[in-house]
Amino acid sequence: MKIKHHMSDELLMAYAAAELPEAFNLVIAAHLSMCDECRARSMAFDALGGAVIEDSTCDMSAGSLETCLARIGAMSQTDAPLARRQDSVLPAPLMDYVGGGVDSVKWRPLGMGVRQAILRTGDKGASARLLYIPAGASMPDHGHNGLELTLVLQGAFRDEADRFARGDVEIADASVEHTPVAEAGEACICLVATQGSLKFTALLPRLAQPFFRI
């Protein structure tokens, strides 16, 4: 698997510093389980953060140790370096959210063969979902009210920016408007984390938006 589109340094540093919503952490963790290059960069940022803390001369506030230990205890085993448990589509970090492999996903139809499964996260203002786009089908043209990360798990799609295949991640923000189209031959399955709601250009998707929570 040759990955062409990677996580940015800014996102990996924010991930290492635990500054991102859970939805975005999930996409990054899934990508890291698939991408040796980004995983190495992420580990470097982790090491850098540890060195900064070690060299710091400031006093820790009361309860800092207990808070740190609680966070470590809350981490899933998939956060450990290179936990490789996965099925043919879903990487290990996703399997705990789904409750198994891709056959365990509880899809809900969006129309035109497109399906989604909203994943439960503790975020407000950010959401994570799996999208199933039939081969050759397209998502409605849309923009964004915030950051959107799209990780391809199966198949591939194209939009105005480039082609994205398994392991690739597309980073879109409020400046991006696009129409993703799944390539012919195989359905495209993606993990998507979105900050805020999408901005659809067509009337019908806008009317359906509150029901589909996108």
mmCIF file of the C-alpha atoms, coordinates in Angstrom:
data_MODEL
# 
_entry.id   MODEL 
# 
loop_
_atom_site.group_PDB 
_atom_site.id 
_atom_site.type_symbol 
_atom_site.label_atom_id 
_atom_site.label_alt_id 
_atom_site.label_comp_id 
_atom_site.label_asym_id 
_atom_site.label_entity_id 
_atom_site.label_seq_id 
_atom_site.pdbx_PDB_ins_code 
_atom_site.Cartn_x 
_atom_site.Cartn_y 
_atom_site.Cartn_z 
_atom_site.occupancy 
_atom_site.B_iso_or_equiv 
_atom_site.pdbx_formal_charge 
_atom_site.auth_seq_id 
_atom_site.auth_comp_id 
_atom_site.auth_asym_id 
_atom_site.auth_atom_id 
_atom_site.pdbx_PDB_model_num 
ATOM 1   C CA . MET A 1 1   ? 0.000   0.000  0.000   1.00 0.00 ? 1   MET A CA 1 
ATOM 2   C CA . LYS A 1 2   ? 1.558   3.269  -1.152  1.00 0.00 ? 2   LYS A CA 1 
ATOM 3   C CA . ILE A 1 3   ? 0.181   6.273  0.701   1.00 0.00 ? 3   ILE A CA 1 
ATOM 4   C CA . LYS A 1 4   ? 0.439   9.591  -1.117  1.00 0.00 ? 4   LYS A CA 1 
ATOM 5   C CA . HIS A 1 5   ? -1.506  12.002 1.098   1.00 0.00 ? 5   HIS A CA 1 
ATOM 6   C CA . HIS A 1 6   ? -0.347  12.288 4.721   1.00 0.00 ? 6   HIS A CA 1 
ATOM 7   C CA . MET A 1 7   ? -1.214  14.122 7.932   1.00 0.00 ? 7   MET A CA 1 
ATOM 8   C CA . SER A 1 8   ? 0.246   17.600 8.339   1.00 0.00 ? 8   SER A CA 1 
ATOM 9   C CA . ASP A 1 9   ? 2.845   18.363 11.003  1.00 0.00 ? 9   ASP A CA 1 
ATOM 10  C CA . GLU A 1 10  ? 0.390   20.770 12.611  1.00 0.00 ? 10  GLU A CA 1 
ATOM 11  C CA . LEU A 1 11  ? -2.204  18.020 13.090  1.00 0.00 ? 11  LEU A CA 1 
ATOM 12  C CA . LEU A 1 12  ? 0.351   15.509 14.358  1.00 0.00 ? 12  LEU A CA 1 
ATOM 13  C CA . MET A 1 13  ? 1.689   18.022 16.886  1.00 0.00 ? 13  MET A CA 1 
ATOM 14  C CA . ALA A 1 14  ? -1.844  18.825 18.066  1.00 0.00 ? 14  ALA A CA 1 
ATOM 15  C CA . TYR A 1 15  ? -2.522  15.077 18.331  1.00 0.00 ? 15  TYR A CA 1 
ATOM 16  C CA . ALA A 1 16  ? 0.617   14.583 20.428  1.00 0.00 ? 16  ALA A CA 1 
ATOM 17  C CA . ALA A 1 17  ? -0.414  17.483 22.675  1.00 0.00 ? 17  ALA A CA 1 
ATOM 18  C CA . ALA A 1 18  ? -3.969  16.079 23.094  1.00 0.00 ? 18  ALA A CA 1 
ATOM 19  C CA . GLU A 1 19  ? -5.459  19.293 21.726  1.00 0.00 ? 19  GLU A CA 1 
ATOM 20  C CA . LEU A 1 20  ? -7.888  17.767 19.210  1.00 0.00 ? 20  LEU A CA 1 
ATOM 21  C CA . PRO A 1 21  ? -11.476 16.533 19.547  1.00 0.00 ? 21  PRO A CA 1 
ATOM 22  C CA . GLU A 1 22  ? -11.963 12.782 19.831  1.00 0.00 ? 22  GLU A CA 1 
ATOM 23  C CA . ALA A 1 23  ? -13.368 12.585 16.288  1.00 0.00 ? 23  ALA A CA 1 
ATOM 24  C CA . PHE A 1 24  ? -10.141 13.930 14.803  1.00 0.00 ? 24  PHE A CA 1 
ATOM 25  C CA . ASN A 1 25  ? -7.995  11.837 17.141  1.00 0.00 ? 25  ASN A CA 1 
ATOM 26  C CA . LEU A 1 26  ? -9.794  8.754  15.814  1.00 0.00 ? 26  LEU A CA 1 
ATOM 27  C CA . VAL A 1 27  ? -9.010  9.586  12.175  1.00 0.00 ? 27  VAL A CA 1 
ATOM 28  C CA . ILE A 1 28  ? -5.377  10.332 12.990  1.00 0.00 ? 28  ILE A CA 1 
ATOM 29  C CA . ALA A 1 29  ? -4.978  7.141  15.053  1.00 0.00 ? 29  ALA A CA 1 
ATOM 30  C CA . ALA A 1 30  ? -6.484  5.105  12.208  1.00 0.00 ? 30  ALA A CA 1 
ATOM 31  C CA . HIS A 1 31  ? -4.154  6.745  9.683   1.00 0.00 ? 31  HIS A CA 1 
ATOM 32  C CA . LEU A 1 32  ? -1.112  6.178  11.902  1.00 0.00 ? 32  LEU A CA 1 
ATOM 33  C CA . SER A 1 33  ? -1.961  2.478  12.108  1.00 0.00 ? 33  SER A CA 1 
ATOM 34  C CA . MET A 1 34  ? -1.744  2.369  8.295   1.00 0.00 ? 34  MET A CA 1 
ATOM 35  C CA . CYS A 1 35  ? 1.110   4.793  7.566   1.00 0.00 ? 35  CYS A CA 1 
ATOM 36  C CA . ASP A 1 36  ? 4.695   4.104  8.661   1.00 0.00 ? 36  ASP A CA 1 
ATOM 37  C CA . GLU A 1 37  ? 5.855   7.594  7.662   1.00 0.00 ? 37  GLU A CA 1 
ATOM 38  C CA . CYS A 1 38  ? 3.298   9.517  9.703   1.00 0.00 ? 38  CYS A CA 1 
ATOM 39  C CA . ARG A 1 39  ? 3.661   7.115  12.615  1.00 0.00 ? 39  ARG A CA 1 
ATOM 40  C CA . ALA A 1 40  ? 7.397   7.831  12.758  1.00 0.00 ? 40  ALA A CA 1 
ATOM 41  C CA . ARG A 1 41  ? 6.765   11.575 12.644  1.00 0.00 ? 41  ARG A CA 1 
ATOM 42  C CA . SER A 1 42  ? 4.133   11.266 15.360  1.00 0.00 ? 42  SER A CA 1 
ATOM 43  C CA . MET A 1 43  ? 6.531   9.349  17.601  1.00 0.00 ? 43  MET A CA 1 
ATOM 44  C CA . ALA A 1 44  ? 9.121   12.080 17.053  1.00 0.00 ? 44  ALA A CA 1 
ATOM 45  C CA . PHE A 1 45  ? 6.647   14.729 18.197  1.00 0.00 ? 45  PHE A CA 1 
ATOM 46  C CA . ASP A 1 46  ? 5.798   12.591 21.239  1.00 0.00 ? 46  ASP A CA 1 
ATOM 47  C CA . ALA A 1 47  ? 9.500   12.350 22.076  1.00 0.00 ? 47  ALA A CA 1 
ATOM 48  C CA . LEU A 1 48  ? 9.947   16.091 21.607  1.00 0.00 ? 48  LEU A CA 1 
ATOM 49  C CA . GLY A 1 49  ? 7.063   16.806 23.954  1.00 0.00 ? 49  GLY A CA 1 
ATOM 50  C CA . GLY A 1 50  ? 8.536   14.473 26.544  1.00 0.00 ? 50  GLY A CA 1 
ATOM 51  C CA . ALA A 1 51  ? 11.895  16.221 26.296  1.00 0.00 ? 51  ALA A CA 1 
ATOM 52  C CA . VAL A 1 52  ? 10.252  19.622 26.782  1.00 0.00 ? 52  VAL A CA 1 
ATOM 53  C CA . ILE A 1 53  ? 8.449   18.398 29.890  1.00 0.00 ? 53  ILE A CA 1 
ATOM 54  C CA . GLU A 1 54  ? 11.631  16.825 31.257  1.00 0.00 ? 54  GLU A CA 1 
ATOM 55  C CA . ASP A 1 55  ? 13.610  20.044 30.778  1.00 0.00 ? 55  ASP A CA 1 
ATOM 56  C CA . SER A 1 56  ? 10.863  22.225 32.228  1.00 0.00 ? 56  SER A CA 1 
ATOM 57  C CA . THR A 1 57  ? 11.718  23.915 35.510  1.00 0.00 ? 57  THR A CA 1 
ATOM 58  C CA . CYS A 1 58  ? 8.148   24.881 36.367  1.00 0.00 ? 58  CYS A CA 1 
ATOM 59  C CA . ASP A 1 59  ? 6.367   23.188 39.250  1.00 0.00 ? 59  ASP A CA 1 
ATOM 60  C CA . MET A 1 60  ? 3.502   20.827 38.494  1.00 0.00 ? 60  MET A CA 1 
ATOM 61  C CA . SER A 1 61  ? 0.141   21.836 39.836  1.00 0.00 ? 61  SER A CA 1 
ATOM 62  C CA . ALA A 1 62  ? -1.553  19.801 42.523  1.00 0.00 ? 62  ALA A CA 1 
ATOM 63  C CA . GLY A 1 63  ? -3.180  16.696 41.125  1.00 0.00 ? 63  GLY A CA 1 
ATOM 64  C CA . SER A 1 64  ? -1.197  16.728 37.855  1.00 0.00 ? 64  SER A CA 1 
ATOM 65  C CA . LEU A 1 65  ? 0.234   13.251 38.435  1.00 0.00 ? 65  LEU A CA 1 
ATOM 66  C CA . GLU A 1 66  ? -3.175  11.789 39.227  1.00 0.00 ? 66  GLU A CA 1 
ATOM 67  C CA . THR A 1 67  ? -4.677  13.427 36.123  1.00 0.00 ? 67  THR A CA 1 
ATOM 68  C CA . CYS A 1 68  ? -1.896  12.049 33.934  1.00 0.00 ? 68  CYS A CA 1 
ATOM 69  C CA . LEU A 1 69  ? -2.281  8.521  35.317  1.00 0.00 ? 69  LEU A CA 1 
ATOM 70  C CA . ALA A 1 70  ? -6.044  8.678  34.814  1.00 0.00 ? 70  ALA A CA 1 
ATOM 71  C CA . ARG A 1 71  ? -5.574  9.636  31.165  1.00 0.00 ? 71  ARG A CA 1 
ATOM 72  C CA . ILE A 1 72  ? -3.110  6.796  30.650  1.00 0.00 ? 72  ILE A CA 1 
ATOM 73  C CA . GLY A 1 73  ? -5.554  4.362  32.210  1.00 0.00 ? 73  GLY A CA 1 
ATOM 74  C CA . ALA A 1 74  ? -8.336  5.605  29.924  1.00 0.00 ? 74  ALA A CA 1 
ATOM 75  C CA . MET A 1 75  ? -6.315  5.018  26.780  1.00 0.00 ? 75  MET A CA 1 
ATOM 76  C CA . SER A 1 76  ? -7.424  2.011  24.744  1.00 0.00 ? 76  SER A CA 1 
ATOM 77  C CA . GLN A 1 77  ? -4.982  -0.723 23.883  1.00 0.00 ? 77  GLN A CA 1 
ATOM 78  C CA . THR A 1 78  ? -5.121  0.465  20.285  1.00 0.00 ? 78  THR A CA 1 
ATOM 79  C CA . ASP A 1 79  ? -3.236  3.603  21.367  1.00 0.00 ? 79  ASP A CA 1 
ATOM 80  C CA . ALA A 1 80  ? -0.213  1.435  22.127  1.00 0.00 ? 80  ALA A CA 1 
ATOM 81  C CA . PRO A 1 81  ? 2.512   1.559  19.468  1.00 0.00 ? 81  PRO A CA 1 
ATOM 82  C CA . LEU A 1 82  ? 1.512   -0.424 16.432  1.00 0.00 ? 82  LEU A CA 1 
ATOM 83  C CA . ALA A 1 83  ? -1.435  -2.407 17.628  1.00 0.00 ? 83  ALA A CA 1 
ATOM 84  C CA . ARG A 1 84  ? -2.145  -4.239 14.383  1.00 0.00 ? 84  ARG A CA 1 
ATOM 85  C CA . ARG A 1 85  ? -5.518  -5.852 15.120  1.00 0.00 ? 85  ARG A CA 1 
ATOM 86  C CA . GLN A 1 86  ? -7.717  -5.170 12.118  1.00 0.00 ? 86  GLN A CA 1 
ATOM 87  C CA . ASP A 1 87  ? -9.895  -6.725 9.472   1.00 0.00 ? 87  ASP A CA 1 
ATOM 88  C CA . SER A 1 88  ? -9.558  -6.277 5.722   1.00 0.00 ? 88  SER A CA 1 
ATOM 89  C CA . VAL A 1 89  ? -11.028 -2.758 5.812   1.00 0.00 ? 89  VAL A CA 1 
ATOM 90  C CA . LEU A 1 90  ? -11.121 -1.287 9.323   1.00 0.00 ? 90  LEU A CA 1 
ATOM 91  C CA . PRO A 1 91  ? -7.850  -0.500 11.123  1.00 0.00 ? 91  PRO A CA 1 
ATOM 92  C CA . ALA A 1 92  ? -7.536  -1.408 14.779  1.00 0.00 ? 92  ALA A CA 1 
ATOM 93  C CA . PRO A 1 93  ? -8.492  1.981  16.318  1.00 0.00 ? 93  PRO A CA 1 
ATOM 94  C CA . LEU A 1 94  ? -11.835 1.830  14.493  1.00 0.00 ? 94  LEU A CA 1 
ATOM 95  C CA . MET A 1 95  ? -12.808 -1.663 15.530  1.00 0.00 ? 95  MET A CA 1 
ATOM 96  C CA . ASP A 1 96  ? -13.532 -0.664 19.139  1.00 0.00 ? 96  ASP A CA 1 
ATOM 97  C CA . TYR A 1 97  ? -15.917 2.057  17.937  1.00 0.00 ? 97  TYR A CA 1 
ATOM 98  C CA . VAL A 1 98  ? -17.722 -0.240 15.516  1.00 0.00 ? 98  VAL A CA 1 
ATOM 99  C CA . GLY A 1 99  ? -17.699 -3.333 17.731  1.00 0.00 ? 99  GLY A CA 1 
ATOM 100 C CA . GLY A 1 100 ? -15.909 -5.488 15.187  1.00 0.00 ? 100 GLY A CA 1 
ATOM 101 C CA . GLY A 1 101 ? -14.938 -5.445 11.536  1.00 0.00 ? 101 GLY A CA 1 
ATOM 102 C CA . VAL A 1 102 ? -16.628 -3.850 8.553   1.00 0.00 ? 102 VAL A CA 1 
ATOM 103 C CA . ASP A 1 103 ? -19.391 -6.493 8.658   1.00 0.00 ? 103 ASP A CA 1 
ATOM 104 C CA . SER A 1 104 ? -20.414 -5.085 12.064  1.00 0.00 ? 104 SER A CA 1 
ATOM 105 C CA . VAL A 1 105 ? -21.013 -1.545 10.772  1.00 0.00 ? 105 VAL A CA 1 
ATOM 106 C CA . LYS A 1 106 ? -24.630 -0.426 11.223  1.00 0.00 ? 106 LYS A CA 1 
ATOM 107 C CA . TRP A 1 107 ? -25.129 1.470  7.973   1.00 0.00 ? 107 TRP A CA 1 
ATOM 108 C CA . ARG A 1 108 ? -28.001 3.881  7.395   1.00 0.00 ? 108 ARG A CA 1 
ATOM 109 C CA . PRO A 1 109 ? -29.002 4.959  3.860   1.00 0.00 ? 109 PRO A CA 1 
ATOM 110 C CA . LEU A 1 110 ? -28.512 8.543  2.694   1.00 0.00 ? 110 LEU A CA 1 
ATOM 111 C CA . GLY A 1 111 ? -29.891 8.009  -0.812  1.00 0.00 ? 111 GLY A CA 1 
ATOM 112 C CA . MET A 1 112 ? -28.476 7.018  -4.213  1.00 0.00 ? 112 MET A CA 1 
ATOM 113 C CA . GLY A 1 113 ? -26.784 4.019  -2.606  1.00 0.00 ? 113 GLY A CA 1 
ATOM 114 C CA . VAL A 1 114 ? -24.682 6.168  -0.259  1.00 0.00 ? 114 VAL A CA 1 
ATOM 115 C CA . ARG A 1 115 ? -24.695 5.006  3.365   1.00 0.00 ? 115 ARG A CA 1 
ATOM 116 C CA . GLN A 1 116 ? -23.272 6.301  6.630   1.00 0.00 ? 116 GLN A CA 1 
ATOM 117 C CA . ALA A 1 117 ? -22.664 5.133  10.181  1.00 0.00 ? 117 ALA A CA 1 
ATOM 118 C CA . ILE A 1 118 ? -22.246 7.852  12.800  1.00 0.00 ? 118 ILE A CA 1 
ATOM 119 C CA . LEU A 1 119 ? -19.693 6.911  15.463  1.00 0.00 ? 119 LEU A CA 1 
ATOM 120 C CA . ARG A 1 120 ? -20.197 7.852  19.084  1.00 0.00 ? 120 ARG A CA 1 
ATOM 121 C CA . THR A 1 121 ? -17.636 10.322 20.365  1.00 0.00 ? 121 THR A CA 1 
ATOM 122 C CA . GLY A 1 122 ? -17.716 12.689 23.302  1.00 0.00 ? 122 GLY A CA 1 
ATOM 123 C CA . ASP A 1 123 ? -17.312 15.765 21.123  1.00 0.00 ? 123 ASP A CA 1 
ATOM 124 C CA . LYS A 1 124 ? -19.490 18.825 20.800  1.00 0.00 ? 124 LYS A CA 1 
ATOM 125 C CA . GLY A 1 125 ? -19.187 20.565 17.458  1.00 0.00 ? 125 GLY A CA 1 
ATOM 126 C CA . ALA A 1 126 ? -17.234 17.697 15.852  1.00 0.00 ? 126 ALA A CA 1 
ATOM 127 C CA . SER A 1 127 ? -18.448 14.351 14.544  1.00 0.00 ? 127 SER A CA 1 
ATOM 128 C CA . ALA A 1 128 ? -17.020 11.133 13.130  1.00 0.00 ? 128 ALA A CA 1 
ATOM 129 C CA . ARG A 1 129 ? -18.730 8.835  10.639  1.00 0.00 ? 129 ARG A CA 1 
ATOM 130 C CA . LEU A 1 130 ? -18.085 6.037  8.193   1.00 0.00 ? 130 LEU A CA 1 
ATOM 131 C CA . LEU A 1 131 ? -19.241 6.693  4.639   1.00 0.00 ? 131 LEU A CA 1 
ATOM 132 C CA . TYR A 1 132 ? -19.984 4.067  1.999   1.00 0.00 ? 132 TYR A CA 1 
ATOM 133 C CA . ILE A 1 133 ? -20.064 5.437  -1.552  1.00 0.00 ? 133 ILE A CA 1 
ATOM 134 C CA . PRO A 1 134 ? -20.929 2.985  -4.351  1.00 0.00 ? 134 PRO A CA 1 
ATOM 135 C CA . ALA A 1 135 ? -18.449 2.689  -7.197  1.00 0.00 ? 135 ALA A CA 1 
ATOM 136 C CA . GLY A 1 136 ? -18.952 5.567  -9.624  1.00 0.00 ? 136 GLY A CA 1 
ATOM 137 C CA . ALA A 1 137 ? -21.286 7.480  -7.296  1.00 0.00 ? 137 ALA A CA 1 
ATOM 138 C CA . SER A 1 138 ? -20.596 10.968 -5.996  1.00 0.00 ? 138 SER A CA 1 
ATOM 139 C CA . MET A 1 139 ? -21.234 12.988 -2.874  1.00 0.00 ? 139 MET A CA 1 
ATOM 140 C CA . PRO A 1 140 ? -23.119 16.286 -3.319  1.00 0.00 ? 140 PRO A CA 1 
ATOM 141 C CA . ASP A 1 141 ? -21.003 19.347 -3.973  1.00 0.00 ? 141 ASP A CA 1 
ATOM 142 C CA . HIS A 1 142 ? -20.241 20.957 -0.611  1.00 0.00 ? 142 HIS A CA 1 
ATOM 143 C CA . GLY A 1 143 ? -18.034 23.301 1.372   1.00 0.00 ? 143 GLY A CA 1 
ATOM 144 C CA . HIS A 1 144 ? -17.091 23.291 5.041   1.00 0.00 ? 144 HIS A CA 1 
ATOM 145 C CA . ASN A 1 145 ? -17.716 25.359 8.157   1.00 0.00 ? 145 ASN A CA 1 
ATOM 146 C CA . GLY A 1 146 ? -14.544 24.000 9.751   1.00 0.00 ? 146 GLY A CA 1 
ATOM 147 C CA . LEU A 1 147 ? -11.914 21.310 9.428   1.00 0.00 ? 147 LEU A CA 1 
ATOM 148 C CA . GLU A 1 148 ? -12.723 17.990 7.735   1.00 0.00 ? 148 GLU A CA 1 
ATOM 149 C CA . LEU A 1 149 ? -10.438 14.926 7.654   1.00 0.00 ? 149 LEU A CA 1 
ATOM 150 C CA . THR A 1 150 ? -11.300 12.104 5.253   1.00 0.00 ? 150 THR A CA 1 
ATOM 151 C CA . LEU A 1 151 ? -9.365  8.827  5.477   1.00 0.00 ? 151 LEU A CA 1 
ATOM 152 C CA . VAL A 1 152 ? -9.901  6.256  2.705   1.00 0.00 ? 152 VAL A CA 1 
ATOM 153 C CA . LEU A 1 153 ? -10.298 2.703  4.009   1.00 0.00 ? 153 LEU A CA 1 
ATOM 154 C CA . GLN A 1 154 ? -11.385 0.949  0.816   1.00 0.00 ? 154 GLN A CA 1 
ATOM 155 C CA . GLY A 1 155 ? -11.435 1.874  -2.852  1.00 0.00 ? 155 GLY A CA 1 
ATOM 156 C CA . ALA A 1 156 ? -10.624 5.407  -3.954  1.00 0.00 ? 156 ALA A CA 1 
ATOM 157 C CA . PHE A 1 157 ? -12.243 8.732  -4.801  1.00 0.00 ? 157 PHE A CA 1 
ATOM 158 C CA . ARG A 1 158 ? -11.352 11.779 -6.823  1.00 0.00 ? 158 ARG A CA 1 
ATOM 159 C CA . ASP A 1 159 ? -12.290 15.406 -6.374  1.00 0.00 ? 159 ASP A CA 1 
ATOM 160 C CA . GLU A 1 160 ? -11.081 18.773 -7.600  1.00 0.00 ? 160 GLU A CA 1 
ATOM 161 C CA . ALA A 1 161 ? -7.861  18.411 -5.581  1.00 0.00 ? 161 ALA A CA 1 
ATOM 162 C CA . ASP A 1 162 ? -6.519  14.923 -6.418  1.00 0.00 ? 162 ASP A CA 1 
ATOM 163 C CA . ARG A 1 163 ? -7.052  11.173 -6.206  1.00 0.00 ? 163 ARG A CA 1 
ATOM 164 C CA . PHE A 1 164 ? -7.250  9.561  -2.751  1.00 0.00 ? 164 PHE A CA 1 
ATOM 165 C CA . ALA A 1 165 ? -6.841  5.794  -2.241  1.00 0.00 ? 165 ALA A CA 1 
ATOM 166 C CA . ARG A 1 166 ? -6.604  3.456  0.777   1.00 0.00 ? 166 ARG A CA 1 
ATOM 167 C CA . GLY A 1 167 ? -4.562  5.053  3.559   1.00 0.00 ? 167 GLY A CA 1 
ATOM 168 C CA . ASP A 1 168 ? -4.676  8.527  2.021   1.00 0.00 ? 168 ASP A CA 1 
ATOM 169 C CA . VAL A 1 169 ? -6.150  11.388 4.023   1.00 0.00 ? 169 VAL A CA 1 
ATOM 170 C CA . GLU A 1 170 ? -7.686  14.545 2.587   1.00 0.00 ? 170 GLU A CA 1 
ATOM 171 C CA . ILE A 1 171 ? -7.507  17.647 4.767   1.00 0.00 ? 171 ILE A CA 1 
ATOM 172 C CA . ALA A 1 172 ? -10.183 20.200 3.915   1.00 0.00 ? 172 ALA A CA 1 
ATOM 173 C CA . ASP A 1 173 ? -11.107 23.467 5.590   1.00 0.00 ? 173 ASP A CA 1 
ATOM 174 C CA . ALA A 1 174 ? -13.484 26.367 5.037   1.00 0.00 ? 174 ALA A CA 1 
ATOM 175 C CA . SER A 1 175 ? -11.620 27.367 1.871   1.00 0.00 ? 175 SER A CA 1 
ATOM 176 C CA . VAL A 1 176 ? -12.340 24.036 0.145   1.00 0.00 ? 176 VAL A CA 1 
ATOM 177 C CA . GLU A 1 177 ? -15.426 23.217 -1.940  1.00 0.00 ? 177 GLU A CA 1 
ATOM 178 C CA . HIS A 1 178 ? -15.446 19.848 -3.675  1.00 0.00 ? 178 HIS A CA 1 
ATOM 179 C CA . THR A 1 179 ? -17.465 16.979 -5.152  1.00 0.00 ? 179 THR A CA 1 
ATOM 180 C CA . PRO A 1 180 ? -15.909 13.615 -4.200  1.00 0.00 ? 180 PRO A CA 1 
ATOM 181 C CA . VAL A 1 181 ? -16.592 10.850 -6.748  1.00 0.00 ? 181 VAL A CA 1 
ATOM 182 C CA . ALA A 1 182 ? -15.877 7.187  -6.000  1.00 0.00 ? 182 ALA A CA 1 
ATOM 183 C CA . GLU A 1 183 ? -13.832 5.432  -8.670  1.00 0.00 ? 183 GLU A CA 1 
ATOM 184 C CA . ALA A 1 184 ? -15.382 2.685  -10.745 1.00 0.00 ? 184 ALA A CA 1 
ATOM 185 C CA . GLY A 1 185 ? -14.767 -0.938 -9.826  1.00 0.00 ? 185 GLY A CA 1 
ATOM 186 C CA . GLU A 1 186 ? -15.088 -0.873 -6.033  1.00 0.00 ? 186 GLU A CA 1 
ATOM 187 C CA . ALA A 1 187 ? -17.190 0.925  -3.448  1.00 0.00 ? 187 ALA A CA 1 
ATOM 188 C CA . CYS A 1 188 ? -15.311 3.598  -1.503  1.00 0.00 ? 188 CYS A CA 1 
ATOM 189 C CA . ILE A 1 189 ? -15.428 3.457  2.304   1.00 0.00 ? 189 ILE A CA 1 
ATOM 190 C CA . CYS A 1 190 ? -14.088 6.440  4.229   1.00 0.00 ? 190 CYS A CA 1 
ATOM 191 C CA . LEU A 1 191 ? -13.725 7.543  7.823   1.00 0.00 ? 191 LEU A CA 1 
ATOM 192 C CA . VAL A 1 192 ? -14.642 11.220 8.079   1.00 0.00 ? 192 VAL A CA 1 
ATOM 193 C CA . ALA A 1 193 ? -14.277 13.664 10.961  1.00 0.00 ? 193 ALA A CA 1 
ATOM 194 C CA . THR A 1 194 ? -16.028 17.001 10.537  1.00 0.00 ? 194 THR A CA 1 
ATOM 195 C CA . GLN A 1 195 ? -15.971 20.186 12.558  1.00 0.00 ? 195 GLN A CA 1 
ATOM 196 C CA . GLY A 1 196 ? -19.329 21.892 12.250  1.00 0.00 ? 196 GLY A CA 1 
ATOM 197 C CA . SER A 1 197 ? -21.830 21.157 9.499   1.00 0.00 ? 197 SER A CA 1 
ATOM 198 C CA . LEU A 1 198 ? -21.199 20.913 5.769   1.00 0.00 ? 198 LEU A CA 1 
ATOM 199 C CA . LYS A 1 199 ? -22.296 23.651 3.348   1.00 0.00 ? 199 LYS A CA 1 
ATOM 200 C CA . PHE A 1 200 ? -24.204 22.041 0.481   1.00 0.00 ? 200 PHE A CA 1 
ATOM 201 C CA . THR A 1 201 ? -24.773 24.032 -2.687  1.00 0.00 ? 201 THR A CA 1 
ATOM 202 C CA . ALA A 1 202 ? -27.877 22.146 -3.892  1.00 0.00 ? 202 ALA A CA 1 
ATOM 203 C CA . LEU A 1 203 ? -31.285 22.568 -2.252  1.00 0.00 ? 203 LEU A CA 1 
ATOM 204 C CA . LEU A 1 204 ? -32.172 18.893 -1.703  1.00 0.00 ? 204 LEU A CA 1 
ATOM 205 C CA . PRO A 1 205 ? -29.050 18.027 0.362   1.00 0.00 ? 205 PRO A CA 1 
ATOM 206 C CA . ARG A 1 206 ? -29.623 21.175 2.439   1.00 0.00 ? 206 ARG A CA 1 
ATOM 207 C CA . LEU A 1 207 ? -33.198 20.115 3.193   1.00 0.00 ? 207 LEU A CA 1 
ATOM 208 C CA . ALA A 1 208 ? -32.093 16.599 4.175   1.00 0.00 ? 208 ALA A CA 1 
ATOM 209 C CA . GLN A 1 209 ? -29.108 17.789 6.204   1.00 0.00 ? 209 GLN A CA 1 
ATOM 210 C CA . PRO A 1 210 ? -30.804 18.004 9.635   1.00 0.00 ? 210 PRO A CA 1 
ATOM 211 C CA . PHE A 1 211 ? -32.147 14.429 9.315   1.00 0.00 ? 211 PHE A CA 1 
ATOM 212 C CA . PHE A 1 212 ? -28.797 12.959 8.308   1.00 0.00 ? 212 PHE A CA 1 
ATOM 213 C CA . ARG A 1 213 ? -26.766 15.040 10.809  1.00 0.00 ? 213 ARG A CA 1 
ATOM 214 C CA . ILE A 1 214 ? -24.119 16.088 8.304   1.00 0.00 ? 214 ILE A CA 1 
# 
